[in-house]
């Protein structure tokens, strides 16, 4: 049995190599859920994300860790969807500018493709895949906003410095982690996951 509960604390592995995501999620989790990293499993490899949707990629990652370590886990995949680019970069957000690109490369490509466009509407979407006690469940969160043509803020990661959520005048990178976690796509998906755990009597 893969479920690990010690001293009334549920232990789950978050299957991500992104330290920014890990600390965001760890901060949001209830105190009786211990979120382990891939480093805690001494896993340093790559999990090939060959899915065509965020949901498929999230499941690929959670299935991989469960298969190899026999431990309950969850994973997410997140995409930036830009309206005038027909939803791109979407599932390819992390590698939009190429396999060995970084965030700056991705931002530059977004700006190049949006050059001259008056429509900069965009949204972030996250999907979590939870492998728990032999079953898989999915949780989704979204937030709408717009792309700006300058980078603002020192916090966050990825496209955060050019994304301004609706109702705000600051980018995700200008918000504190606490402020971002109140409204973000990832926090909305994670809250649904936490509600699920509560209903299943794990909390």
HELIX and SHEET records of a PDB file:
HELIX    1   1 UNK A   19  UNK A   28  1                                  10    
HELIX    2   2 UNK A   39  UNK A   41  5                                   3    
HELIX    3   3 UNK A   54  UNK A   69  1                                  16    
HELIX    4   4 UNK A   83  UNK A   85  5                                   3    
HELIX    5   5 UNK A   90  UNK A   95  5                                   6    
HELIX    6   6 UNK A  103  UNK A  114  1                                  12    
HELIX    7   7 UNK A  160  UNK A  162  5                                   3    
HELIX    8   8 UNK A  177  UNK A  183  1                                   7    
HELIX    9   9 UNK A  185  UNK A  199  1                                  15    
SHEET    1   A 3 UNK A   4  UNK A   6  0                                        
SHEET    2   A 3 UNK A   9  UNK A  14 -1                                        
SHEET    3   A 3 UNK A  33  UNK A  36  1                                        
SHEET    1   B 6 UNK A   4  UNK A   6  0                                        
SHEET    2   B 6 UNK A   9  UNK A  14 -1                                        
SHEET    3   B 6 UNK A  73  UNK A  82  1                                        
SHEET    4   B 6 UNK A 121  UNK A 132 -1                                        
SHEET    5   B 6 UNK A 135  UNK A 147 -1                                        
SHEET    6   B 6 UNK A 163  UNK A 165 -1                                        
END                                                                             
